Amino acid sequence: MLLKTSIQLSENITIGPQPTFIEFEKLAKQGVKSVINLCLKEELSYELSPEEEGRRVSELGMKYLHFPSSLSRLQVERVNEFLTAMDK
């Protein structure tokens, strides 16, 4: 298991809570290739801002996408962008 409370949806997709600085290192060592952050900027009260998180993830050799999403504001175009990102 990648993180304590992560859930593996398929062979290539795992979802979980916002990782810490140290957990990003563990994820990279475990072979994770991409990180997609779905949190809205105003929801974030985490160790790293989305910009810092993106830099850190990139430094560790993983791809990063901040895809802020809310079910109440979700639009078809955003879903299509997300699906495109998942195919890469």
LINSULBEL-V574305 format. One record per backbone hydrogen bond with DSSP energy under -0.5 kcal/mol. NH is the residue of the N-H (numbers start at 0). CO is the residue of the C=O. Records with the same first field share a line. If there is no record, write none. Layout:
BEGIN
NH: CO / CO
END
This chain:
BEGIN
5: 2
6: 14
8: 6 / 12
9: 12
14: 6
23: 19
24: 20
25: 21
26: 22
27: 23
28: 24
29: 25
30: 27
31: 26
34: 62
36: 34 / 64
37: 35
42: 39
43: 39 / 40
52: 48
53: 49
54: 50
55: 51
56: 52
57: 53
58: 54
59: 55
60: 57
61: 56
62: 32
64: 34
66: 36 / 64
68: 37
72: 69
73: 69 / 70
78: 74
79: 75
80: 76
81: 77
82: 78
83: 79
84: 80
85: 81
86: 82
87: 83 / 84
END
